[in-house]
Amino acid sequence: MKTLIRTVMAVTLGASMHCANGLGTPGDGGDGSADAGEAAAPLPTVQWTPCALETAGAPDGECATLRVPLDAQQPNGETIEYFVKRYRPAGGRGLRALWMLQGGPGASGLVFEGLSEAIGTRFPDVDFYFPDHRGTGRSTRIECPEQEAATSPGGLEITAEEWPACLATARARWGDRLRHFSTTNAANDVGLGIQATRRPDQPVFVLGISYGTYLAHRFLQLYPTLANGVVLDSIASPGLSLLRQDEDSNEAARDFLNACAADTFCRSKLGPDPWGKAQDVFRRLRMGHCAAAAVPQAPTHVLLRKLFASFLMDAANRVYVPALIYRADRCEPRDAAALRTVLGHVVAPQEPPEELRRWGWVLTHNIALSEFNERPEPTPAMLEAIRENAVASRDVTALFQVNLGRWPTYTDPLSEQWATTTTPMLMLNGGLDPATLLRKTRPFRERFRGANQHWVEFASATHTTFVSSPFVDERGERRSCGMRLIMSFIENPTAPLDQGCVSRVEPLDFRIQRPDFNRALLGTTDAWE
């Protein structure tokens, strides 16, 4: 059961820099020629060596560590390491390159190891590149060795009590240079990496997911003509506050339960107002309702709200949310037993995943509290009230509130600005995404309306549309509509985009006909009864 319920740790979307790209004024050079940033910095040397595509696998990938400027405004100054892994499918012709940018902020490129191989089986003519952002993974990582030790109180994660010492460690190592671990400098790394690795006449595309979309947008601000196309999936807009993530999760829970109300089966279980039902159940749980379901480690309502928020991020598991509300409301002995089984999985010790080992926790706080903050900052009491009254909350803000007002934040004028670009774009977002709410992403639709700039909404998709937009294709095979659109766009970014699969995405199925998984999760083959 270690991987049955995953720890959803991605914050996922959480000294002033002048001259935004550090290399000149953002733009296309004023005459449609190469970007101002493209020629100003010396390109890093790239030496590929065989390495495992997947962390413990055979050496079927290639790895390189580039030296990039710590500060893009000082291209000949201090450098740091920028790790990039490349996968070139066997038999592929490398007709195009795809740079894949992961989210967080703080995540490495680990998730793309298996994903690139899966995509490559159907699209072998793509060279896949996935870097570890500066501050994370195998790039120069900002570390707190004592606080991140497996034997520390929080294990690999840093507890609220450990953060003061961790911040002191980071400041002792980097001092004022912490501000250079910013999105702008990370976007400059991407631009330099593309130029250093690009094969002659090879079209290059950039794919950003979650915070990776924010990074890809910053890349467009610095290099508006370098890529042949940019794909944004689950979009983090300029001006987004990660201090509203828990509030956003709760709003997404409301939207999801409204979808339950529109479903005949789900409505038959929770009535015409599932959201009202959920709020009432949580009110009663906070007052001691269904005590038989409790486990010793934490209050039932706290564990359920975290579980619900993590499930809402997962296309397969989110349908368990209304079923668990139904059981918590009824709370017969069989329901209490099922809830105890679920909560037992939540609190059971688990081997930390490799992603957690590579996560850049200091980078998460550095970027989130500088670029995804709000003024005035909410107080810890305000954030605690949002979490405590929520039906669904990943409790992301609990990670940040200990450092509010203490972190050495930086400012970057680009964080509130928009790119100006004619680069072809594909923008995708789910209507039930709890991390990047659809209503908060729609400014992209209004900003980028140029030729070959496409906006696509998937009403039922959650975070990362290409894993939450299944449909049955013309051959009767179950495929991802989001991935079909992405690869169609990459194959020809200036062609009309066939969006026919969007209307064929499978509807939510609240019946949960997964007896084996139900038994493992709940101890009963029927999720509802």
ZILIN-V522630 format. One record per pair of residues at least 24 apart in sequence whose C-alpha atoms are under 8 Angstrom apart, sorted by the first residue. I is the first residue (numbers start at 1). J is the second residue. Records with the same first field share a line. If there is no record, write none. Layout:
# ZILIN-V522630
I: J  J
This chain:
# ZILIN-V522630
1: 345  520
2: 350  351
4: 345  521
5: 345  346
7: 310
8: 310  394
9: 356
10: 103  104  105  106  107
11: 104  105  106  364  396
12: 103  104  105  210  211  435
13: 103  104  105  210  211  236  242  245  435  436
14: 104  105  241  242  243  364  365  367  368  369  372  373
15: 176  179  409  410  411
16: 410  411  412
17: 410  411  412  413
18: 412  413
19: 73
20: 184  222  412  413  414
21: 72  73  184  185  188  221  222
22: 71  72  73  74
23: 72  73  75
26: 221  222  223  224
27: 221  222  223  224  420  421
28: 223  224  225
34: 225  226
35: 222  223  224  225  226
36: 223
37: 222  223
38: 191  192  195  223
40: 75
41: 75  76
42: 75  76
43: 192  193  195  196
44: 68  192  193  196
45: 196
46: 196  197
53: 85  86  87  113  114
54: 113  114
55: 113
60: 87
61: 85  86  87  88
62: 86  87
65: 139
66: 193
68: 189  192
70: 180  181  185
71: 180  185
72: 185  188
80: 139  140
81: 134  139  140
82: 131  132  133  134  138  139  140  189
83: 131  132  133  138  139
84: 129  130  131  132
85: 129  130  131
86: 127  128  129  130
87: 116  117  127  128  129
88: 124  126  127  128
89: 117  120  121  124  125  126  127
90: 124
91: 124  125
92: 124  125  126
93: 124  125  126
94: 124  125  126  127  202
95: 125  126  127  202  203
96: 125  126  127  202  203  204  205
97: 126  127  128  129  198  202  203  204  205
98: 126  127  128  129  204  205  206  207
99: 128  129  130  131  204  205  206  207
100: 128  129  130  131  206  207  208
101: 130  131  206  207  208  209  212  213  215  216
102: 208  209  210  211  212
103: 208  209  210  211  212  213
104: 210  211  212  364
105: 211  212  363  364  367  368
106: 133  135  136  359  360  361  362  363  364
107: 132  133  136  137  355  358  359  360
108: 132  133  136  137  355  358  359  360
109: 133  137
110: 355
111: 355
123: 487
133: 186
134: 181  186
135: 181  360  362  363
136: 358  359  360  363
137: 357  358  359  360
138: 358
141: 360
142: 170  360  362  363
143: 170  360  362
144: 169  170
156: 352  356  357
157: 356  361
158: 361
160: 399  402
163: 402  403
167: 362  407
170: 362
178: 366
179: 366  409  410
181: 363  366  367
182: 366  367
183: 215  218  367
184: 215  218  219  414
186: 215
187: 215  216  218  219  222
188: 219  222
190: 219
191: 219  223  226
203: 227  228
204: 228  229
205: 229  230  231  490
206: 230  231
207: 231  232  233
208: 232  233
209: 233  234  235  464
210: 234  235  236  436  463  464
211: 235  236
214: 238
217: 418  419
218: 414  419
220: 419  420  421
221: 414  418  419  420  421
224: 419  420  421  422  423
225: 421  422  423
227: 423
228: 423  424  493
229: 423  424  425  426  490  493
230: 423  424  425  426
231: 425  426  427  428  486
232: 425  426  427  428
233: 427  428  429  464  465  466
234: 428  429  430  433  436  463  464  465
235: 427  428  429  436  441
236: 436  441
237: 440  441  443  444
238: 415  416  417  418
239: 371  372  415  416
240: 372  373  440
241: 372  373  374
242: 368  372  373  397
243: 372  373  374  378  383  396  397  400
244: 397
245: 396  397  435
246: 386  387  392  393  394  395  396  397
247: 386  387  390  393
248: 434  435  436  437
249: 309  392  393  394  434  435
250: 309  390  391  392  393  434
251: 434
252: 312  432  433  434  437
253: 309  312  391  392  434
255: 432
256: 432
257: 322
260: 322  510
263: 510
265: 510  511
266: 322  510  511
269: 326
270: 322  326
274: 322
278: 325  391
279: 391
281: 325  328  329
282: 391
290: 328  331  336
292: 333  336  337
293: 331  335  336  337  338  339  340
294: 340
295: 340  343  344
297: 347
300: 343
302: 388
303: 343  346
304: 343  391  392
305: 390  391  392  393  394
306: 392  393  394  395
307: 346  392  394
308: 391  392  393
309: 392  393  394  434
310: 394
312: 433  434  462
313: 433  434  435  462  463
314: 462  463  468
315: 461  462  467  468
319: 508  509  510  512
320: 510  512  527
323: 527  528
324: 528
326: 528
327: 528  529
335: 529
338: 522  523  524
339: 522
341: 521  522  523
342: 521  522
345: 521
365: 400
366: 407  408  409
369: 400  404  407  409
370: 409  410  411
371: 411  412  415
377: 404
418: 447
422: 450  451
423: 452  453
424: 451  452  453  493  494
425: 452  453  454  493
426: 453  454  455  456  486  489
427: 453  454  455  456
428: 455  456  457  458  465  482
429: 456  457  458  461  463  464  465
430: 457  458  459  460  461  462  463  464  465
431: 457  458  459  460  461  462
432: 459  460  461  462  463
433: 461  462  463
434: 462  463
435: 463
436: 463
452: 493  494  495  496
454: 497
458: 502
460: 507  508
469: 502  505  506
470: 505  506
471: 501  504  505  506
472: 504  505  506
473: 501
481: 505
